[in-house]
Amino acid sequence: MAIIVNLDVMLARRKMSLTELSDRVGITMSNLSILKTGKAKAIRFETLEAICEVLDCQPGDILEFRPE
């Protein structure tokens, strides 16, 4: 896939666990895990906004485009 999800990188930079992010954003662990592993087919803007707010980052810090 040409869209790379760098959620694990941002979590490490913020020294935050996936469990803590899940609790603070209100998204299930399984859905965050699917997003983190790059298996998600879509993400709602409100979800992306909530993640960015909690991690104090921009959408571009989490999502990256790499041509195949």
PyMOL Python script that loads the backbone (N, CA, C, O; Angstrom):
from pymol import cmd

cmd.read_pdbstr("""\
ATOM      1  N   MET A   1       0.837  -1.181   0.000  1.00  0.00           N
ATOM      2  CA  MET A   1       0.000   0.000   0.000  1.00  0.00           C
ATOM      3  C   MET A   1       0.881   1.244   0.000  1.00  0.00           C
ATOM      4  O   MET A   1       1.924   1.259   0.654  1.00  0.00           O
ATOM      5  N   ALA A   2       0.487   2.261  -0.707  1.00  0.00           N
ATOM      6  CA  ALA A   2       1.286   3.467  -0.837  1.00  0.00           C
ATOM      7  C   ALA A   2       1.116   4.424   0.338  1.00  0.00           C
ATOM      8  O   ALA A   2       1.923   5.338   0.508  1.00  0.00           O
ATOM      9  N   ILE A   3       0.084   4.230   1.148  1.00  0.00           N
ATOM     10  CA  ILE A   3      -0.097   5.056   2.338  1.00  0.00           C
ATOM     11  C   ILE A   3       0.476   4.297   3.528  1.00  0.00           C
ATOM     12  O   ILE A   3       0.032   3.190   3.835  1.00  0.00           O
ATOM     13  N   ILE A   4       1.455   4.887   4.193  1.00  0.00           N
ATOM     14  CA  ILE A   4       2.116   4.277   5.344  1.00  0.00           C
ATOM     15  C   ILE A   4       1.593   4.953   6.607  1.00  0.00           C
ATOM     16  O   ILE A   4       1.510   6.179   6.678  1.00  0.00           O
ATOM     17  N   VAL A   5       1.244   4.147   7.593  1.00  0.00           N
ATOM     18  CA  VAL A   5       0.759   4.664   8.871  1.00  0.00           C
ATOM     19  C   VAL A   5       1.903   4.608   9.881  1.00  0.00           C
ATOM     20  O   VAL A   5       2.415   3.535  10.197  1.00  0.00           O
ATOM     21  N   ASN A   6       2.292   5.772  10.377  1.00  0.00           N
ATOM     22  CA  ASN A   6       3.400   5.887  11.325  1.00  0.00           C
ATOM     23  C   ASN A   6       2.906   6.107  12.751  1.00  0.00           C
ATOM     24  O   ASN A   6       3.534   6.831  13.524  1.00  0.00           O
ATOM     25  N   LEU A   7       1.794   5.488  13.099  1.00  0.00           N
ATOM     26  CA  LEU A   7       1.231   5.673  14.431  1.00  0.00           C
ATOM     27  C   LEU A   7       2.176   5.162  15.507  1.00  0.00           C
ATOM     28  O   LEU A   7       2.305   5.782  16.562  1.00  0.00           O
ATOM     29  N   ASP A   8       2.832   4.047  15.255  1.00  0.00           N
ATOM     30  CA  ASP A   8       3.763   3.496  16.244  1.00  0.00           C
ATOM     31  C   ASP A   8       4.936   4.445  16.499  1.00  0.00           C
ATOM     32  O   ASP A   8       5.435   4.521  17.621  1.00  0.00           O
ATOM     33  N   VAL A   9       5.373   5.160  15.479  1.00  0.00           N
ATOM     34  CA  VAL A   9       6.464   6.127  15.625  1.00  0.00           C
ATOM     35  C   VAL A   9       6.023   7.275  16.531  1.00  0.00           C
ATOM     36  O   VAL A   9       6.758   7.687  17.429  1.00  0.00           O
ATOM     37  N   MET A  10       4.813   7.788  16.284  1.00  0.00           N
ATOM     38  CA  MET A  10       4.309   8.900  17.102  1.00  0.00           C
ATOM     39  C   MET A  10       4.064   8.463  18.535  1.00  0.00           C
ATOM     40  O   MET A  10       4.307   9.230  19.467  1.00  0.00           O
ATOM     41  N   LEU A  11       3.587   7.243  18.722  1.00  0.00           N
ATOM     42  CA  LEU A  11       3.383   6.728  20.077  1.00  0.00           C
ATOM     43  C   LEU A  11       4.720   6.650  20.823  1.00  0.00           C
ATOM     44  O   LEU A  11       4.803   7.007  21.998  1.00  0.00           O
ATOM     45  N   ALA A  12       5.750   6.189  20.139  1.00  0.00           N
ATOM     46  CA  ALA A  12       7.074   6.091  20.758  1.00  0.00           C
ATOM     47  C   ALA A  12       7.618   7.478  21.096  1.00  0.00           C
ATOM     48  O   ALA A  12       8.193   7.675  22.166  1.00  0.00           O
ATOM     49  N   ARG A  13       7.438   8.435  20.191  1.00  0.00           N
ATOM     50  CA  ARG A  13       7.917   9.801  20.445  1.00  0.00           C
ATOM     51  C   ARG A  13       7.225  10.429  21.648  1.00  0.00           C
ATOM     52  O   ARG A  13       7.830  11.195  22.399  1.00  0.00           O
ATOM     53  N   ARG A  14       5.961  10.099  21.819  1.00  0.00           N
ATOM     54  CA  ARG A  14       5.184  10.668  22.933  1.00  0.00           C
ATOM     55  C   ARG A  14       5.229   9.785  24.185  1.00  0.00           C
ATOM     56  O   ARG A  14       4.616  10.093  25.207  1.00  0.00           O
ATOM     57  N   LYS A  15       5.975   8.678  24.073  1.00  0.00           N
ATOM     58  CA  LYS A  15       6.088   7.721  25.187  1.00  0.00           C
ATOM     59  C   LYS A  15       4.708   7.321  25.712  1.00  0.00           C
ATOM     60  O   LYS A  15       4.444   7.347  26.914  1.00  0.00           O
ATOM     61  N   MET A  16       3.833   6.947  24.759  1.00  0.00           N
ATOM     62  CA  MET A  16       2.462   6.593  25.077  1.00  0.00           C
ATOM     63  C   MET A  16       2.174   5.193  24.546  1.00  0.00           C
ATOM     64  O   MET A  16       2.615   4.832  23.455  1.00  0.00           O
ATOM     65  N   SER A  17       1.446   4.424  25.308  1.00  0.00           N
ATOM     66  CA  SER A  17       1.084   3.077  24.872  1.00  0.00           C
ATOM     67  C   SER A  17      -0.184   3.134  24.021  1.00  0.00           C
ATOM     68  O   SER A  17      -0.933   4.111  24.059  1.00  0.00           O
ATOM     69  N   LEU A  18      -0.403   2.086  23.268  1.00  0.00           N
ATOM     70  CA  LEU A  18      -1.615   1.962  22.462  1.00  0.00           C
ATOM     71  C   LEU A  18      -2.841   1.931  23.374  1.00  0.00           C
ATOM     72  O   LEU A  18      -3.898   2.455  23.023  1.00  0.00           O
ATOM     73  N   THR A  19      -2.693   1.317  24.536  1.00  0.00           N
ATOM     74  CA  THR A  19      -3.794   1.258  25.502  1.00  0.00           C
ATOM     75  C   THR A  19      -4.169   2.650  25.990  1.00  0.00           C
ATOM     76  O   THR A  19      -5.351   2.985  26.072  1.00  0.00           O
ATOM     77  N   GLU A  20      -3.167   3.463  26.313  1.00  0.00           N
ATOM     78  CA  GLU A  20      -3.433   4.826  26.775  1.00  0.00           C
ATOM     79  C   GLU A  20      -4.091   5.650  25.674  1.00  0.00           C
ATOM     80  O   GLU A  20      -5.036   6.395  25.938  1.00  0.00           O
ATOM     81  N   LEU A  21      -3.597   5.522  24.439  1.00  0.00           N
ATOM     82  CA  LEU A  21      -4.196   6.246  23.313  1.00  0.00           C
ATOM     83  C   LEU A  21      -5.647   5.820  23.133  1.00  0.00           C
ATOM     84  O   LEU A  21      -6.524   6.657  22.919  1.00  0.00           O
ATOM     85  N   SER A  22      -5.894   4.538  23.219  1.00  0.00           N
ATOM     86  CA  SER A  22      -7.252   4.003  23.093  1.00  0.00           C
ATOM     87  C   SER A  22      -8.181   4.618  24.132  1.00  0.00           C
ATOM     88  O   SER A  22      -9.294   5.033  23.808  1.00  0.00           O
ATOM     89  N   ASP A  23      -7.729   4.676  25.366  1.00  0.00           N
ATOM     90  CA  ASP A  23      -8.536   5.248  26.456  1.00  0.00           C
ATOM     91  C   ASP A  23      -8.795   6.741  26.243  1.00  0.00           C
ATOM     92  O   ASP A  23      -9.908   7.222  26.457  1.00  0.00           O
ATOM     93  N   ARG A  24      -7.770   7.459  25.825  1.00  0.00           N
ATOM     94  CA  ARG A  24      -7.892   8.912  25.694  1.00  0.00           C
ATOM     95  C   ARG A  24      -8.683   9.342  24.468  1.00  0.00           C
ATOM     96  O   ARG A  24      -9.330  10.390  24.473  1.00  0.00           O
ATOM     97  N   VAL A  25      -8.629   8.521  23.404  1.00  0.00           N
ATOM     98  CA  VAL A  25      -9.328   8.872  22.167  1.00  0.00           C
ATOM     99  C   VAL A  25     -10.732   8.272  22.134  1.00  0.00           C
ATOM    100  O   VAL A  25     -11.631   8.809  21.487  1.00  0.00           O
ATOM    101  N   GLY A  26     -10.913   7.151  22.840  1.00  0.00           N
ATOM    102  CA  GLY A  26     -12.215   6.494  22.834  1.00  0.00           C
ATOM    103  C   GLY A  26     -12.407   5.565  21.651  1.00  0.00           C
ATOM    104  O   GLY A  26     -13.525   5.386  21.167  1.00  0.00           O
ATOM    105  N   ILE A  27     -11.324   4.977  21.190  1.00  0.00           N
ATOM    106  CA  ILE A  27     -11.347   4.020  20.076  1.00  0.00           C
ATOM    107  C   ILE A  27     -10.901   2.674  20.626  1.00  0.00           C
ATOM    108  O   ILE A  27     -10.008   2.610  21.471  1.00  0.00           O
ATOM    109  N   THR A  28     -11.517   1.602  20.149  1.00  0.00           N
ATOM    110  CA  THR A  28     -11.164   0.282  20.659  1.00  0.00           C
ATOM    111  C   THR A  28      -9.721  -0.060  20.311  1.00  0.00           C
ATOM    112  O   THR A  28      -9.166   0.420  19.322  1.00  0.00           O
ATOM    113  N   MET A  29      -9.137  -0.895  21.145  1.00  0.00           N
ATOM    114  CA  MET A  29      -7.767  -1.358  20.899  1.00  0.00           C
ATOM    115  C   MET A  29      -7.668  -2.064  19.547  1.00  0.00           C
ATOM    116  O   MET A  29      -6.692  -1.884  18.818  1.00  0.00           O
ATOM    117  N   SER A  30      -8.671  -2.860  19.220  1.00  0.00           N
ATOM    118  CA  SER A  30      -8.614  -3.608  17.959  1.00  0.00           C
ATOM    119  C   SER A  30      -8.619  -2.664  16.758  1.00  0.00           C
ATOM    120  O   SER A  30      -7.895  -2.898  15.790  1.00  0.00           O
ATOM    121  N   ASN A  31      -9.423  -1.604  16.809  1.00  0.00           N
ATOM    122  CA  ASN A  31      -9.442  -0.656  15.690  1.00  0.00           C
ATOM    123  C   ASN A  31      -8.132   0.121  15.593  1.00  0.00           C
ATOM    124  O   ASN A  31      -7.645   0.377  14.491  1.00  0.00           O
ATOM    125  N   LEU A  32      -7.563   0.495  16.726  1.00  0.00           N
ATOM    126  CA  LEU A  32      -6.262   1.173  16.694  1.00  0.00           C
ATOM    127  C   LEU A  32      -5.171   0.241  16.184  1.00  0.00           C
ATOM    128  O   LEU A  32      -4.276   0.666  15.454  1.00  0.00           O
ATOM    129  N   SER A  33      -5.246  -1.007  16.562  1.00  0.00           N
ATOM    130  CA  SER A  33      -4.264  -1.985  16.112  1.00  0.00           C
ATOM    131  C   SER A  33      -4.337  -2.168  14.596  1.00  0.00           C
ATOM    132  O   SER A  33      -3.310  -2.254  13.923  1.00  0.00           O
ATOM    133  N   ILE A  34      -5.552  -2.227  14.070  1.00  0.00           N
ATOM    134  CA  ILE A  34      -5.737  -2.347  12.617  1.00  0.00           C
ATOM    135  C   ILE A  34      -5.138  -1.130  11.911  1.00  0.00           C
ATOM    136  O   ILE A  34      -4.490  -1.259  10.873  1.00  0.00           O
ATOM    137  N   LEU A  35      -5.362   0.040  12.481  1.00  0.00           N
ATOM    138  CA  LEU A  35      -4.795   1.261  11.906  1.00  0.00           C
ATOM    139  C   LEU A  35      -3.272   1.250  12.000  1.00  0.00           C
ATOM    140  O   LEU A  35      -2.583   1.569  11.031  1.00  0.00           O
ATOM    141  N   LYS A  36      -2.757   0.887  13.157  1.00  0.00           N
ATOM    142  CA  LYS A  36      -1.310   0.886  13.390  1.00  0.00           C
ATOM    143  C   LYS A  36      -0.564  -0.064  12.454  1.00  0.00           C
ATOM    144  O   LYS A  36       0.537   0.248  12.001  1.00  0.00           O
ATOM    145  N   THR A  37      -1.155  -1.209  12.167  1.00  0.00           N
ATOM    146  CA  THR A  37      -0.491  -2.186  11.296  1.00  0.00           C
ATOM    147  C   THR A  37      -0.674  -1.895   9.809  1.00  0.00           C
ATOM    148  O   THR A  37      -0.140  -2.610   8.961  1.00  0.00           O
ATOM    149  N   GLY A  38      -1.434  -0.837   9.497  1.00  0.00           N
ATOM    150  CA  GLY A  38      -1.623  -0.465   8.095  1.00  0.00           C
ATOM    151  C   GLY A  38      -2.668  -1.284   7.378  1.00  0.00           C
ATOM    152  O   GLY A  38      -2.737  -1.250   6.150  1.00  0.00           O
ATOM    153  N   LYS A  39      -3.487  -2.025   8.113  1.00  0.00           N
ATOM    154  CA  LYS A  39      -4.513  -2.867   7.502  1.00  0.00           C
ATOM    155  C   LYS A  39      -5.844  -2.150   7.327  1.00  0.00           C
ATOM    156  O   LYS A  39      -6.768  -2.700   6.728  1.00  0.00           O
ATOM    157  N   ALA A  40      -5.953  -0.932   7.840  1.00  0.00           N
ATOM    158  CA  ALA A  40      -7.202  -0.169   7.720  1.00  0.00           C
ATOM    159  C   ALA A  40      -7.405   0.275   6.278  1.00  0.00           C
ATOM    160  O   ALA A  40      -6.456   0.656   5.593  1.00  0.00           O
ATOM    161  N   LYS A  41      -8.641   0.223   5.831  1.00  0.00           N
ATOM    162  CA  LYS A  41      -8.981   0.667   4.475  1.00  0.00           C
ATOM    163  C   LYS A  41      -9.369   2.140   4.451  1.00  0.00           C
ATOM    164  O   LYS A  41      -9.332   2.784   3.403  1.00  0.00           O
ATOM    165  N   ALA A  42      -9.745   2.673   5.624  1.00  0.00           N
ATOM    166  CA  ALA A  42     -10.177   4.064   5.707  1.00  0.00           C
ATOM    167  C   ALA A  42     -10.034   4.539   7.146  1.00  0.00           C
ATOM    168  O   ALA A  42      -9.912   3.737   8.071  1.00  0.00           O
ATOM    169  N   ILE A  43     -10.051   5.855   7.318  1.00  0.00           N
ATOM    170  CA  ILE A  43     -10.069   6.450   8.651  1.00  0.00           C
ATOM    171  C   ILE A  43     -10.960   7.682   8.586  1.00  0.00           C
ATOM    172  O   ILE A  43     -10.869   8.476   7.650  1.00  0.00           O
ATOM    173  N   ARG A  44     -11.811   7.835   9.576  1.00  0.00           N
ATOM    174  CA  ARG A  44     -12.674   9.013   9.635  1.00  0.00           C
ATOM    175  C   ARG A  44     -11.839  10.220  10.040  1.00  0.00           C
ATOM    176  O   ARG A  44     -10.906  10.107  10.835  1.00  0.00           O
ATOM    177  N   PHE A  45     -12.185  11.367   9.489  1.00  0.00           N
ATOM    178  CA  PHE A  45     -11.476  12.586   9.846  1.00  0.00           C
ATOM    179  C   PHE A  45     -11.610  12.881  11.334  1.00  0.00           C
ATOM    180  O   PHE A  45     -10.662  13.368  11.950  1.00  0.00           O
ATOM    181  N   GLU A  46     -12.773  12.594  11.923  1.00  0.00           N
ATOM    182  CA  GLU A  46     -12.938  12.859  13.355  1.00  0.00           C
ATOM    183  C   GLU A  46     -12.025  11.959  14.183  1.00  0.00           C
ATOM    184  O   GLU A  46     -11.548  12.372  15.240  1.00  0.00           O
ATOM    185  N   THR A  47     -11.778  10.744  13.721  1.00  0.00           N
ATOM    186  CA  THR A  47     -10.851   9.847  14.406  1.00  0.00           C
ATOM    187  C   THR A  47      -9.429  10.358  14.271  1.00  0.00           C
ATOM    188  O   THR A  47      -8.683  10.401  15.248  1.00  0.00           O
ATOM    189  N   LEU A  48      -9.057  10.742  13.067  1.00  0.00           N
ATOM    190  CA  LEU A  48      -7.721  11.288  12.824  1.00  0.00           C
ATOM    191  C   LEU A  48      -7.513  12.564  13.640  1.00  0.00           C
ATOM    192  O   LEU A  48      -6.437  12.780  14.199  1.00  0.00           O
ATOM    193  N   GLU A  49      -8.534  13.397  13.705  1.00  0.00           N
ATOM    194  CA  GLU A  49      -8.455  14.632  14.491  1.00  0.00           C
ATOM    195  C   GLU A  49      -8.236  14.328  15.974  1.00  0.00           C
ATOM    196  O   GLU A  49      -7.413  14.971  16.626  1.00  0.00           O
ATOM    197  N   ALA A  50      -8.967  13.354  16.501  1.00  0.00           N
ATOM    198  CA  ALA A  50      -8.835  12.996  17.916  1.00  0.00           C
ATOM    199  C   ALA A  50      -7.442  12.441  18.215  1.00  0.00           C
ATOM    200  O   ALA A  50      -6.849  12.772  19.242  1.00  0.00           O
ATOM    201  N   ILE A  51      -6.925  11.606  17.328  1.00  0.00           N
ATOM    202  CA  ILE A  51      -5.583  11.045  17.507  1.00  0.00           C
ATOM    203  C   ILE A  51      -4.542  12.161  17.483  1.00  0.00           C
ATOM    204  O   ILE A  51      -3.640  12.196  18.320  1.00  0.00           O
ATOM    205  N   CYS A  52      -4.674  13.067  16.521  1.00  0.00           N
ATOM    206  CA  CYS A  52      -3.725  14.181  16.417  1.00  0.00           C
ATOM    207  C   CYS A  52      -3.799  15.081  17.639  1.00  0.00           C
ATOM    208  O   CYS A  52      -2.776  15.587  18.100  1.00  0.00           O
ATOM    209  N   GLU A  53      -4.993  15.284  18.164  1.00  0.00           N
ATOM    210  CA  GLU A  53      -5.140  16.124  19.353  1.00  0.00           C
ATOM    211  C   GLU A  53      -4.447  15.489  20.552  1.00  0.00           C
ATOM    212  O   GLU A  53      -3.727  16.171  21.281  1.00  0.00           O
ATOM    213  N   VAL A  54      -4.653  14.209  20.761  1.00  0.00           N
ATOM    214  CA  VAL A  54      -4.048  13.517  21.901  1.00  0.00           C
ATOM    215  C   VAL A  54      -2.528  13.429  21.751  1.00  0.00           C
ATOM    216  O   VAL A  54      -1.798  13.612  22.726  1.00  0.00           O
ATOM    217  N   LEU A  55      -2.052  13.151  20.541  1.00  0.00           N
ATOM    218  CA  LEU A  55      -0.614  13.013  20.313  1.00  0.00           C
ATOM    219  C   LEU A  55       0.082  14.347  20.021  1.00  0.00           C
ATOM    220  O   LEU A  55       1.301  14.390  19.859  1.00  0.00           O
ATOM    221  N   ASP A  56      -0.694  15.432  19.954  1.00  0.00           N
ATOM    222  CA  ASP A  56      -0.159  16.759  19.660  1.00  0.00           C
ATOM    223  C   ASP A  56       0.706  16.723  18.400  1.00  0.00           C
ATOM    224  O   ASP A  56       1.892  17.051  18.420  1.00  0.00           O
ATOM    225  N   CYS A  57       0.066  16.311  17.302  1.00  0.00           N
ATOM    226  CA  CYS A  57       0.787  16.192  16.031  1.00  0.00           C
ATOM    227  C   CYS A  57      -0.122  16.584  14.873  1.00  0.00           C
ATOM    228  O   CYS A  57      -1.295  16.900  15.067  1.00  0.00           O
ATOM    229  N   GLN A  58       0.426  16.558  13.691  1.00  0.00           N
ATOM    230  CA  GLN A  58      -0.308  16.838  12.464  1.00  0.00           C
ATOM    231  C   GLN A  58      -0.646  15.523  11.766  1.00  0.00           C
ATOM    232  O   GLN A  58       0.038  14.524  11.990  1.00  0.00           O
ATOM    233  N   PRO A  59      -1.692  15.493  10.917  1.00  0.00           N
ATOM    234  CA  PRO A  59      -2.022  14.266  10.186  1.00  0.00           C
ATOM    235  C   PRO A  59      -0.833  13.719   9.388  1.00  0.00           C
ATOM    236  O   PRO A  59      -0.668  12.505   9.265  1.00  0.00           O
ATOM    237  N   GLY A  60      -0.015  14.613   8.854  1.00  0.00           N
ATOM    238  CA  GLY A  60       1.163  14.194   8.095  1.00  0.00           C
ATOM    239  C   GLY A  60       2.221  13.507   8.926  1.00  0.00           C
ATOM    240  O   GLY A  60       3.093  12.830   8.383  1.00  0.00           O
ATOM    241  N   ASP A  61       2.155  13.673  10.253  1.00  0.00           N
ATOM    242  CA  ASP A  61       3.071  12.956  11.136  1.00  0.00           C
ATOM    243  C   ASP A  61       2.670  11.490  11.270  1.00  0.00           C
ATOM    244  O   ASP A  61       3.497  10.641  11.604  1.00  0.00           O
ATOM    245  N   ILE A  62       1.404  11.201  11.010  1.00  0.00           N
ATOM    246  CA  ILE A  62       0.879   9.847  11.159  1.00  0.00           C
ATOM    247  C   ILE A  62       0.769   9.131   9.822  1.00  0.00           C
ATOM    248  O   ILE A  62       1.068   7.942   9.720  1.00  0.00           O
ATOM    249  N   LEU A  63       0.335   9.865   8.792  1.00  0.00           N
ATOM    250  CA  LEU A  63       0.133   9.278   7.475  1.00  0.00           C
ATOM    251  C   LEU A  63       1.195   9.769   6.503  1.00  0.00           C
ATOM    252  O   LEU A  63       1.531  10.953   6.476  1.00  0.00           O
ATOM    253  N   GLU A  64       1.716   8.849   5.710  1.00  0.00           N
ATOM    254  CA  GLU A  64       2.779   9.177   4.757  1.00  0.00           C
ATOM    255  C   GLU A  64       2.473   8.498   3.426  1.00  0.00           C
ATOM    256  O   GLU A  64       2.030   7.350   3.398  1.00  0.00           O
ATOM    257  N   PHE A  65       2.708   9.207   2.324  1.00  0.00           N
ATOM    258  CA  PHE A  65       2.521   8.623   1.002  1.00  0.00           C
ATOM    259  C   PHE A  65       3.871   8.212   0.426  1.00  0.00           C
ATOM    260  O   PHE A  65       4.800   9.017   0.350  1.00  0.00           O
ATOM    261  N   ARG A  66       3.962   6.949   0.024  1.00  0.00           N
ATOM    262  CA  ARG A  66       5.168   6.445  -0.642  1.00  0.00           C
ATOM    263  C   ARG A  66       4.733   5.797  -1.961  1.00  0.00           C
ATOM    264  O   ARG A  66       4.015   4.798  -1.949  1.00  0.00           O
ATOM    265  N   PRO A  67       5.153   6.346  -3.071  1.00  0.00           N
ATOM    266  CA  PRO A  67       4.805   5.727  -4.355  1.00  0.00           C
ATOM    267  C   PRO A  67       5.343   4.305  -4.421  1.00  0.00           C
ATOM    268  O   PRO A  67       6.437   4.015  -3.935  1.00  0.00           O
ATOM    269  N   GLU A  68       4.570   3.440  -5.019  1.00  0.00           N
ATOM    270  CA  GLU A  68       4.993   2.029  -5.136  1.00  0.00           C
ATOM    271  C   GLU A  68       5.916   1.829  -6.294  1.00  0.00           C
ATOM    272  O   GLU A  68       6.367   0.710  -6.539  1.00  0.00           O
TER     273      GLU A  68
END
""", "prot")
cmd.dss("prot")
cmd.show_as("cartoon", "prot")
cmd.util.cbc("prot")
cmd.orient("prot")
